[in-house]
């Protein structure tokens, strides 16, 4: 065992990791370090940015309401709903991401603009998307809290104001859609519950009887096609 360990230690070259903190010798070194730090920060924050700056929030909330309205408990599973919301988010945000890439990322790679200009131009399409899908009342709320002047164009709206206003506006829209989804299934639950009570079968849970009917109606009207089509069309 000792011979094998010594042989492995001699034959295998372990990688060396050198971590040091020193002042940059030239301004270019500092810029390179800041660029690396910026990229790592964006990678860490990417999941949160997808949640708060895209269509993902509205989609996942509506899908959760649909599952509760159907009464199917954990079907579809959370992984399926999140995956579907992510795929639809990429589909909806693809033109915006392409515009950001063409106006910010590619010029930065070609060294035509610096990273500050690249960040501003890359964020602009997403901010425009958020502002278009945000109610003026929600924007006015955060402008009033910050005591800022009313903006003339969407470029005048800071990202720190557009993001929370977009989130609460998306939550309101998602709850409105969820309410409309609940109505037809609520009617089915009430009809089934009334029939069971009239038959004296009060010990039988109405959900066990109503759920197959709700699934049948949802499939017959091609519910997924209607829901997803209208969800995508609801984004400006």
VOGU-3710 file (C-alpha; in Angstrom, 3 decimals, decimal comma):
1> xxxxxxxxxx> 0,000/0,000/0,000  2,830/2,429/0,876  4,653/1,569/-2,349  1,515/2,189/-4,431  0,884/5,517/-2,665  4,469/6,638/-3,212  4,317/5,595/-6,886  1,025/7,448/-7,387  2,423/10,552/-5,733  5,496/10,478/-7,967
11> xxxxxxxxxx> 3,716/9,702/-11,239  0,666/11,970/-10,945  1,281/15,698/-11,220  -1,107/17,565/-8,992  -2,346/20,924/-10,285  -1,006/24,014/-8,578  -3,421/26,691/-7,445  -1,920/30,081/-6,791  -4,153/32,575/-5,011  -2,549/35,914/-4,371
21> xxxxxxxxxx> -3,718/39,446/-3,691  -1,599/42,190/-5,130  -2,076/45,642/-6,569  -2,368/45,735/-10,378  0,780/46,860/-12,108  -1,019/48,560/-15,000  -4,553/49,907/-15,595  -5,116/47,161/-18,174  -4,625/44,530/-15,458  -7,307/46,159/-13,334
31> xxxxxxxxxx> -9,727/46,315/-16,272  -9,186/42,605/-17,015  -9,788/41,687/-13,386  -12,971/43,778/-13,269  -14,217/42,175/-16,480  -13,714/38,695/-15,016  -15,473/39,757/-11,815  -18,365/41,214/-13,812  -18,796/38,032/-15,855  -18,740/35,845/-12,725
41> xxxxxxxxxx> -21,275/38,114/-11,028  -23,628/37,904/-14,014  -23,319/34,113/-14,062  -24,227/33,934/-10,380  -27,168/36,300/-10,804  -28,390/34,751/-14,080  -31,141/32,596/-12,486  -32,491/35,591/-10,577  -32,353/37,791/-13,677  -34,366/35,208/-15,614
51> xxxxxxxxxx> -37,016/35,310/-12,890  -37,344/39,086/-12,572  -36,637/40,466/-16,064  -38,408/38,006/-18,388  -41,771/36,373/-18,958  -40,924/33,461/-16,638  -42,695/34,955/-13,611  -46,112/35,224/-15,270  -45,848/31,785/-16,868  -44,899/29,810/-13,762
61> xxxxxxxxxx> -47,569/31,497/-11,602  -50,297/30,793/-14,177  -49,201/27,164/-14,506  -49,345/26,765/-10,722  -52,869/28,210/-10,649  -53,908/25,838/-13,439  -52,683/22,792/-11,550  -54,524/23,851/-8,403  -57,697/24,572/-10,373  -57,591/21,121/-11,931
71> xxxxxxxxxx> -57,043/19,589/-8,509  -54,389/17,198/-9,798  -52,112/17,704/-6,781  -48,563/17,165/-8,122  -49,422/16,495/-11,756  -47,740/17,810/-13,802  -44,693/17,768/-11,487  -42,899/20,971/-10,572  -39,951/20,024/-12,792  -42,219/19,775/-15,825
81> xxxxxxxxxx> -43,920/23,109/-15,150  -40,617/24,896/-14,551  -39,099/23,344/-17,690  -42,118/24,342/-19,780  -42,003/27,885/-18,389  -38,271/28,096/-19,146  -38,695/26,878/-22,743  -41,547/29,326/-23,371  -39,471/32,097/-21,785  -36,611/31,401/-24,214
91> xxxxxxxxxx> -39,129/31,395/-27,067  -40,673/34,731/-26,036  -37,375/36,422/-25,176  -35,398/35,171/-28,193  -35,881/38,345/-30,326  -34,965/40,516/-27,345  -31,890/38,441/-26,555  -30,806/38,549/-30,202  -31,177/42,331/-30,250  -29,103/42,621/-27,075
101> xxxxxxxxxx> -26,432/40,352/-28,558  -26,238/42,293/-31,822  -26,110/45,716/-30,168  -23,975/44,942/-27,099  -22,225/41,584/-26,967  -20,919/41,403/-30,539  -19,567/44,999/-30,582  -17,898/44,330/-27,230  -16,281/41,158/-28,563  -15,085/43,145/-31,588
111> xxxxxxxxxx> -13,673/45,757/-29,157  -15,804/48,523/-30,649  -17,308/49,507/-27,291  -16,228/49,123/-23,674  -18,030/47,014/-21,079  -19,936/50,011/-19,674  -21,492/50,780/-23,045  -22,055/47,070/-23,643  -23,968/46,762/-20,369  -26,155/49,778/-21,118
121> xxxxxxxxxx> -26,948/48,637/-24,663  -27,475/45,033/-23,562  -29,927/45,978/-20,816  -31,895/48,415/-23,010  -33,971/45,767/-24,920  -34,880/43,983/-21,684  -35,821/47,267/-20,021  -37,986/48,171/-22,994  -39,730/44,788/-22,721  -40,331/45,257/-19,002
131> xxxxxxxxxx> -41,695/48,781/-19,404  -44,085/47,715/-22,188  -45,523/44,995/-19,936  -45,692/47,144/-16,790  -48,665/49,215/-15,719  -48,081/52,952/-15,401  -49,561/52,798/-11,912  -46,828/50,411/-10,761  -44,090/52,547/-12,307  -45,552/55,655/-10,688
141> xxxxxxxxxx> -45,497/53,910/-7,304  -41,723/53,448/-7,296  -41,074/56,865/-8,829  -43,158/58,352/-6,021  -41,262/56,356/-3,398  -37,923/57,532/-4,812  -39,296/61,078/-5,253  -38,102/61,158/-8,853  -39,412/63,186/-11,776  -41,671/61,507/-14,310
151> xxxxxxxxxx> -39,705/60,044/-17,245  -40,276/61,094/-20,849  -39,126/57,831/-22,490  -38,349/54,340/-21,296  -34,622/55,160/-21,472  -35,174/57,625/-18,616  -36,506/54,844/-16,353  -33,701/53,382/-14,213  -33,371/49,624/-14,009  -33,806/49,768/-10,224
161> xxxxxxxxxx> -37,334/51,147/-10,783  -38,336/49,138/-13,854  -37,523/45,754/-12,276  -39,725/45,854/-9,125  -42,535/47,597/-11,022  -42,412/44,866/-13,670  -42,525/42,144/-11,016  -45,629/43,391/-9,204  -47,335/44,103/-12,527  -46,608/40,550/-13,685
171> xxxxxxxxxx> -47,959/39,139/-10,427  -51,201/41,092/-10,834  -51,604/39,927/-14,436  -50,854/36,320/-13,458  -53,419/36,441/-10,651  -56,047/37,828/-13,046  -55,394/34,981/-15,483  -55,473/32,494/-12,607  -58,880/33,812/-11,508  -60,263/33,348/-15,021
181> xxxxxxxxxx> -58,848/29,806/-15,091  -60,504/28,958/-11,787  -64,020/30,013/-12,801  -65,037/27,122/-15,115  -63,473/24,514/-12,826  -65,164/26,089/-9,813  -68,524/25,708/-11,546  -67,817/22,012/-12,120  -66,897/21,559/-8,432  -70,107/23,270/-7,327
191> xxxxxxxxxx> -72,284/21,166/-9,658  -70,672/17,909/-8,550  -70,900/18,885/-4,880  -74,614/19,755/-5,245  -75,353/16,449/-6,990  -73,559/14,453/-4,299  -75,412/16,263/-1,508  -78,769/15,691/-3,217  -77,927/11,977/-3,423  -76,995/11,872/0,251
201> xxxxxxxxxx> -73,355/11,012/-0,496  -71,909/13,689/1,754  -68,994/11,487/2,907  -67,637/11,172/-0,627  -65,087/13,932/-1,420  -66,399/15,941/-4,399  -62,830/16,334/-5,730  -62,638/12,613/-6,502  -65,647/12,914/-8,828  -65,040/16,373/-10,292
211> xxxxxxxxxx> -61,373/15,926/-11,201  -61,971/13,444/-14,065  -64,634/15,758/-15,522  -62,301/18,763/-15,282  -59,520/16,837/-17,002  -61,908/15,669/-19,705  -63,166/19,184/-20,436  -59,634/20,601/-20,395  -58,496/18,002/-22,932  -61,591/18,359/-25,152
221> xxxxxxxxxx> -61,137/22,137/-25,517  -57,376/21,650/-26,131  -56,593/23,616/-23,008  -52,818/23,640/-23,273  -52,949/25,026/-26,799  -55,401/27,764/-25,841  -53,625/28,679/-22,623  -50,102/28,857/-24,022  -51,229/30,642/-27,176  -53,001/33,348/-25,174
231> xxxxxx> -50,156/33,612/-22,680  -47,614/34,256/-25,431  -49,975/36,741/-27,111  -50,411/38,621/-23,835  -46,809/39,877/-23,938  -46,229/43,075/-25,887
//
